[in-house]
Amino acid sequence: MVELEIKLLLEADEADRLRERLGRPSRAVEQTNRYFDDEARTLARHGWGLRVRVESESGAPDRPILTLKHAGESEGDFSRRPEFESNLGSPNLEPQTVLGLARELLPDPSVLPVVQVREIGRMRNRREFFAGDGFTLELDRVSWPDGSVSHELEVEVDSPTDVDQVRQRLRGLLEDAGVA
């Protein structure tokens, strides 16, 4: 799958204004994210990101997901990047097992460097989903291990042909919410 998205960092007050403007989310999930690489960050230096995410949603069983992403390319404010995902039976896998499963997702596993990975980072976030016309808005409140909190807006586009329309709608929405 190819992911087509915009990511914007927001100040807390901007996130609050945007949330107020958007109204009630269609759904919300709690996410725990674990990131993997070796000490030299070999995967990252080759453009890869490896993550295990556990999504928790009220009334539903936890859902562990393995994600492997490549840096891809930028198209103005949008990024287009290959993304490979698989549901996992357990989130508590050994790092090398995570890498092996990620390798199995690739059409050509040789493009992923052979390294001894370990967990290099962890964070939690609450993600609220808002449906748009041709896109999905995801508003995140991220809690970092040092106690700090950040806010991010992710806009995922349903079709590459919608990029210009989505860009215009997003600008209007952000202006209406008072987010520069």
Number of C-alpha atoms within 10 A of each C-alpha: 9 14 20 23 22 20 15 12 13 19 13 14 12 18 21 16 15 21 16 11 14 16 9 12 15 9 13 19 17 18 21 19 18 19 18 23 23 16 13 10 16 17 20 15 10 13 13 20 18 22 22 27 23 22 20 17 14 10 6 8 9 16 16 21 18 22 20 22 19 20 16 15 12 13 11 7 11 18 17 17 17 15 19 19 16 15 14 17 10 12 19 10 12 11 18 15 11 22 24 12 16 21 19 12 16 15 8 9 13 9 11 18 13 14 15 13 22 17 16 12 13 16 15 19 20 18 23 19 19 19 14 16 11 15 21 17 21 20 26 24 19 19 17 14 11 7 7 8 14 15 21 19 19 17 24 21 22 17 12 14 10 13 20 10 12 22 16 10 15 17 13 13 15 15 12 13 18 13 17 9
